[in-house]
Amino acid sequence: MKYLYSIRDDLADDYAPIFEAVNVGVAVRSFQQLLRTVDKESRNDYKLVCVGQYDVIDGKIVISPISENQEVEVEVLGNGK
């Protein structure tokens, strides 16, 4: 099972394209790397959201209803840009 994530941009009122991660730790690491490229003042505009799951055995995708999307708490570390 892999998990499907998107990045919510509150300022743009938009979600970025979906990406997959084997677990929440990998998704958080990818999100943190992305945030290090964004101005410090803008980082709070972005949220990591789990939007569903992908079963790698049978190929089924289960999308979470918007009301059930789970925002992931992420602490941004390093690079003080």
JOSUL-V274425 format. One record per residue. N is the residue number from 0. PSI is psi as a letter, one per 40 degrees, with the letter a starting at -180 (* if undefined). Layout:
N,PSI / N,PSI
This chain:
0,h / 1,i / 2,i / 3,h / 4,i / 5,i / 6,h / 7,h / 8,h / 9,d / 10,d / 11,e / 12,f / 13,i / 14,i / 15,i / 16,i / 17,i / 18,i / 19,i / 20,i / 21,d / 22,i / 23,d / 24,d / 25,d / 26,d / 27,d / 28,d / 29,d / 30,d / 31,d / 32,d / 33,d / 34,d / 35,e / 36,e / 37,i / 38,i / 39,d / 40,d / 41,e / 42,d / 43,e / 44,e / 45,i / 46,h / 47,h / 48,h / 49,h / 50,e / 51,a / 52,i / 53,h / 54,h / 55,e / 56,d / 57,e / 58,e / 59,i / 60,h / 61,h / 62,h / 63,h / 64,i / 65,d / 66,e / 67,e / 68,h / 69,h / 70,h / 71,h / 72,h / 73,h / 74,h / 75,h / 76,i / 77,i / 78,e / 79,f / 80,*
